[in-house]
C-alpha cells in the first residue's frame, strides 16, 4: 500500500481497517513515495503501539538514475534510513530491491549478516534477484556459516507478460521462467 504524509489521516484509517481485518504484515520499500510509505507506516505503528503485533518487510538498495546501488555502503545507508522512518530498532524481513550481478555476493551477504547479528534484521532476501544469484548468495552463506537468503520476491503472474512491468524485471512467469520455478520448488 502506498501511503502519503499529505494524506496521513486517510492512511491511518486504511491501516486501522486492514489491521482489524487480521492483516499484520506490511511490505514497504526505501524508495516508495520518496520514503513516505515507511514514514506513515512507522508513525501508525508507533501511534497504535502495535510493533510487537506486526511484521515489517522493507526493501533497500534500489538503483537510481546514477548507478546500481548494491554495495555494503548502500545497504547500511538504506537500512538506517528505513529504521528511522519506520521508528523501530529492527526489521523482520529485509530484502535487497535490486541486484548488481557484477558485484560479488560475498560482501553483500557479509553486510546483511552483520545486521542480523546486530539484531537489526531478522530474515534477509532479494526482490528482483535471479534464482541463480540467490543460489550463489546461499552457497556463500553456507560455506561461511552465515544466514542465507530466506525470502525471494520475483515478479510472478499466471498470465504471460507481453512486456516487462519495469526495466530489468526478474520474472518467473511463462515458459521463460520454468527453470526458475523448478529451482524454487526444489529449494
Secondary structure, 3 states (H helix, E strand, C coil): CCCCHHHHHHHHHHHHHHHHCCCCEEECCCCHHHHHHHHHHHHHHHHHCCHHHCEEEEEECCCCCCCCCCCHHHHHHHHHHHHHHHCCCCEEEEEECCCCCCCCHHHHHHHHHHHHHCCCEEEEEEECCCHHHHHHHHHHHHHCCCCCCCEEECECCCCCCCCCCCCCCCECCCHHHHHHHHHHHHC
